[in-house]
Amino acid sequence: MARSDDFALLIGRLAIALLFLPSGFNKLIGFSGFAAMLAGKGLPIPEAWAAAAVLCEFGGSLLILIGFQTRWAALAVAVFTVMAALVSHRYWTMPDPAAAAANRLHFYKDIAIAGGLLFLHVAGAGRFSLDFRQRSIVPATGGAIR
């Protein structure tokens, strides 16, 4: 992989963290309000869904930021993002054309973000990550580190 690709992956990971970390942190500190909002949208066991959302959005984006278990974290955040779009931006149910248009835009932005996360899942974190450091200290013989 070219060094410029590694820089692009680092910048992409930073951009993802910039989007998801603050939102996930706000859900964490306002957990009961977030769970109540999910209950208002008709989700069963809203506390469990809220905990899963915080784990994916805050925890997953933190892992992506530092480049640890990046592929799995990107996949988890992608699934979270699609589910969030399906729960929060249900434009097809909105009678007001302006609200429907705004939510359609947000829905497809979320789908596009999930697509970018899938690219990260496939590409991995790159050289500037803990994933790369771990991989580079494994002995060439393939044996385990003791």
C-alpha positions as CSV (number, residue, x, y, z in Angstrom):
1,M,0.0,0.0,0.0
2,A,1.3,3.5,-0.9
3,R,2.2,5.8,1.9
4,S,-0.4,8.3,0.6
5,D,-3.1,5.6,1.0
6,D,-2.1,5.2,4.6
7,F,-2.5,9.0,5.1
8,A,-5.9,8.9,3.4
9,L,-7.0,6.1,5.7
10,L,-5.8,8.1,8.7
11,I,-7.6,11.2,7.6
12,G,-10.7,9.1,6.9
13,R,-10.6,7.6,10.3
14,L,-10.3,11.1,11.9
15,A,-13.3,12.3,9.9
16,I,-15.4,9.4,11.0
17,A,-14.4,10.0,14.6
18,L,-15.2,13.7,14.2
19,L,-18.7,12.8,13.2
20,F,-19.5,9.9,15.5
21,L,-17.6,10.5,18.8
22,P,-19.4,13.7,19.9
23,S,-22.8,12.2,19.0
24,G,-22.0,9.0,20.8
25,F,-20.7,10.8,23.9
26,N,-23.9,12.9,24.0
27,K,-26.0,9.7,23.9
28,L,-23.8,8.3,26.7
29,I,-24.2,11.3,29.1
30,G,-27.9,11.7,28.2
31,F,-28.6,8.0,28.2
32,S,-32.0,8.1,29.8
33,G,-33.2,10.8,27.5
34,F,-31.9,8.9,24.5
35,A,-33.6,5.7,25.7
36,A,-36.9,7.7,26.2
37,M,-36.6,9.0,22.6
38,L,-36.2,5.4,21.3
39,A,-39.2,4.3,23.3
40,G,-41.2,7.2,21.8
41,K,-40.3,5.8,18.3
42,G,-41.8,2.5,19.3
43,L,-38.7,0.4,19.9
44,P,-39.1,-2.4,22.4
45,I,-36.6,-2.6,25.3
46,P,-35.3,0.9,24.5
47,E,-32.5,0.8,27.2
48,A,-31.0,-2.2,25.4
49,W,-31.1,-0.5,22.0
50,A,-29.7,2.7,23.6
51,A,-26.8,0.7,25.1
52,A,-26.1,-1.0,21.8
53,A,-26.2,2.4,20.0
54,V,-23.7,4.0,22.5
55,L,-21.4,1.0,22.3
56,C,-21.4,1.1,18.5
57,E,-21.4,4.9,18.0
58,F,-19.1,6.0,20.8
59,G,-17.0,2.8,21.4
60,G,-16.8,1.9,17.7
61,S,-15.7,5.4,16.6
62,L,-13.1,5.5,19.4
63,L,-11.7,2.2,18.1
64,I,-11.7,3.5,14.5
65,L,-9.9,6.7,15.7
66,I,-7.0,4.8,17.3
67,G,-7.1,2.1,14.6
68,F,-7.7,-0.9,16.9
69,Q,-10.0,-3.7,15.6
70,T,-10.8,-1.3,12.9
71,R,-12.5,-3.7,10.5
72,W,-14.9,-5.0,13.0
73,A,-15.6,-1.5,14.5
74,A,-16.3,-0.1,11.0
75,L,-18.7,-2.9,10.4
76,A,-20.5,-2.3,13.7
77,V,-20.7,1.4,13.1
78,A,-22.0,0.8,9.6
79,V,-24.8,-1.4,10.9
80,F,-25.6,1.2,13.6
81,T,-25.8,3.9,10.9
82,V,-28.2,2.0,8.7
83,M,-30.4,1.2,11.8
84,A,-30.3,4.8,12.9
85,A,-31.4,5.9,9.4
86,L,-34.3,3.4,9.4
87,V,-35.4,4.5,12.9
88,S,-34.8,8.3,12.7
89,H,-35.3,9.3,9.0
90,R,-38.5,7.5,8.0
91,Y,-39.2,10.0,5.2
92,W,-41.7,7.6,3.5
93,T,-44.1,8.0,6.5
94,M,-44.0,11.8,6.6
95,P,-47.0,13.7,5.2
96,D,-45.3,17.1,5.1
97,P,-43.3,17.3,1.8
98,A,-40.6,19.6,3.3
99,A,-40.0,17.3,6.3
100,A,-40.0,14.2,4.0
101,A,-37.5,15.9,1.7
102,A,-35.2,16.8,4.5
103,N,-35.4,13.4,6.1
104,R,-34.9,11.7,2.7
105,L,-31.6,13.6,2.4
106,H,-30.5,12.6,5.9
107,F,-31.5,9.0,5.2
108,Y,-29.4,8.7,2.1
109,K,-26.5,10.5,3.7
110,D,-26.5,7.9,6.4
111,I,-26.6,5.1,3.8
112,A,-23.6,6.7,2.1
113,I,-21.7,7.0,5.4
114,A,-22.4,3.3,6.0
115,G,-21.0,2.6,2.5
116,G,-17.8,4.5,3.4
117,L,-17.6,2.5,6.6
118,L,-17.8,-0.7,4.6
119,F,-14.8,0.5,2.5
120,L,-12.9,1.0,5.8
121,H,-14.0,-2.6,6.8
122,V,-12.4,-3.9,3.6
123,A,-9.3,-1.7,3.5
124,G,-8.4,-1.8,7.2
125,A,-6.9,1.0,9.2
126,G,-3.6,1.4,7.3
127,R,0.0,1.9,8.6
128,F,-0.9,4.6,11.2
129,S,-2.9,2.4,13.5
130,L,-2.6,0.0,16.4
131,D,-3.8,-2.8,14.1
132,F,-0.7,-2.3,11.9
133,R,1.6,-2.2,15.0
134,Q,0.1,-5.4,16.3
135,R,0.5,-7.1,12.9
136,S,4.1,-5.9,12.5
137,I,5.3,-7.4,15.8
138,V,4.1,-10.9,15.0
139,P,7.2,-13.1,14.3
140,A,7.8,-13.9,10.6
141,T,7.4,-17.6,11.3
142,G,3.8,-17.0,12.2
143,G,4.3,-18.1,15.8
144,A,2.5,-16.5,18.7
145,I,4.1,-13.8,20.7
146,R,4.8,-15.0,24.2
